[in-house]
Amino acid sequence: MSTIDTLPVDRDDSRRGGHLIERRFVPTEIELFMYCAATWNTHRIHYDRDYARLEGYRDLVVPGPMQAARLGQMVAEFAAANDGRLAAMSVRHHAPLYCNDAATMHADVASLGGTAEVPRVELAIAVVDVTGVAATSGTATLVLSGSAKLLRLVDGGLA
C-alpha cells in the first residue's frame, strides 16, 4: 500500500499559504494494480510500464478516479472528525500523476454558507505532484456541526 501522512496544519500559518487539510502520499505499483483490479480499470498505462512509456508517459499513471477517491476520503475524514459530512464533490484531472512519486493532497476554504445551525463549507481541493503541478483539482462541500471551535477553524481559512 502507499504511504499516507497527515501533516499538521498550524492555523496561524493559514494566511501564509497553509492549508486547512493536507496529506502526502506515494502511490505504489502494487496499489495501482490492486485499485485497477478492484475497479476493472484495464487501461494498460496503469499497470504495464513499457506500454505507458510507449504512450508517452514516463512511468505508470495513477488513475484519476483513484486520486478522486483519496481526496474524498481526506475531506470526509476531516468532516467526520468535526461532526460533519461530505455532501458533494467534483473533480477535474489536468495532468498525469506518476507511480512512486510523492504527491500532496490539500483542501482550502473557498467559502462559507448554510445556516448557523447547519454551516456549509466549500473547499477547493487538489492533488499536486512533486513539481508543484496540480494533477487533479475540484471542490468539496462539507456540512458541519455548529461547533464554534470548528467555525473559527474554517473561518480562519478565509482571512
N, C-alpha and C positions, 0 to 999 in steps of 0.2 A: 504494500500500500504506500501511498505517497506520505510525505511528512507534512503535517499542518501545525503551524504555530499560531497561537493567538497573541498578538502583540498588544501590550498595554497602551492605552491612549491617555495622555495627560490633557484634560480639558483646558488647562491654562495655555497649552500649546496650540489649541484649535485655530487661533487667529493667525498662526504662523505656518499653516499647512498641515496640521494634524488631522486625522480622520476620526469620525465617530466610531467606526469599526474598521479594523484592519487585520488581515490574516495573510500569512505567507504559506505557500505550498509548492511542492516539487512533484509534478505528475510523473510516475514511473511507467516503464514499458508494461509491466505486469498489470498495473491499474488500468491503463488504456485497453489492454487486451480483455480484461475482465469486464470493464464497462461496455465495451463494444459487443462482447458475447451476451451480456445480460440484456442489452437493448437491441440486439440483432442488427447492429450497425456493421455492415460488411464492406464498407469502403476501405480499400487497401492502404490508403495513406495513414490510417490509424494503427495498423499492425504489421505492415510489410515495409521495412525501412528502405530497401532497394527500390521498391515501387514508388514510395514517397519522393525519393530523390529523383527518380525518372520523371516525375510530375513537376519537378522544380522546387520542391521543399528541401530544406537542409536536414530534416530529421522527421520522425513520426510526428503527426499533427494531433494535438489534443482536441477531441470532438467538441464543437460548440455547445451541444446540449450538456456535456459534462461540466463545462465551465459555468453554464447557467444553473445547473443543479448545485454546484458548490456555492455560488453566490446566494441562491435561495436558502440553502442550509445555513449560511453565515447570518443572514438577516433574520431568518426565522428563529434561530437560537438566541440572537440578541433580543428580539421581541419577546420570546417566551420567558427569558430571564428577567424581563421587566414587566411581567403580567400583561403581555400584548400578543399580537399575532401578525403574521404576514398576510395581508389582504389581497395584494396583487403585485405582479412583477412582469416586466417586459425588458427584453434584451435584444441587442443587435451585435453581430460579430463583424469585426473590422479587419483583423489581421490574424495570421496563424500564431498559435501558441505551441511551443515545441516540447516534446517529451524530455524529461530530465533537466529542464531549465526552471530555475526558481521563478515564481510568479507571485504577485501580490494582489489580493482582493481587498477592495475598500469600499466604504459607504460614507457618504457625507449628507448632511441635512440640506435638502433643497428648499423645502417649505413646510410650514405647519398649518394645519387646518382642523376641520371637525368641530367638536364642541368641547367645553371644559370637562364634561363627563367622559367623552369618548374622543380624545385627540387623535388626529391622523397626522402621520409624518411621512412626507415624500422624501425618499432618499435617492441620490444619484449614486449608482453602483458601477463598479468596473473591475475588470481583471487586467492587470498591467504586466507586460513581460519584463525581462531583465534589462532591456534597453530603454524602458520607460514608455513604450508604445502600448496603447490600450488595445488589447486583443478583443475584448468584449466590454460593452457598456450598456447602461439602461437605467431603469427606475424601479424602485420598490416602494409600495405603500404599506405602512405599518399602522395598525390600530392599536393604541397603547392604553394602559390604565391611566387614570387621572393623577398618578403619583406626582407630587410636587417635585421630588428629587429628580425623577425621570424627565419631567418637563423642563427643568433647569438644564439638565444634561443636553437634551436635544436642542433647546433654545440657544444654548451656548454655541452650537454649530452654525447658527445663522449670523452671529455677531461678527 
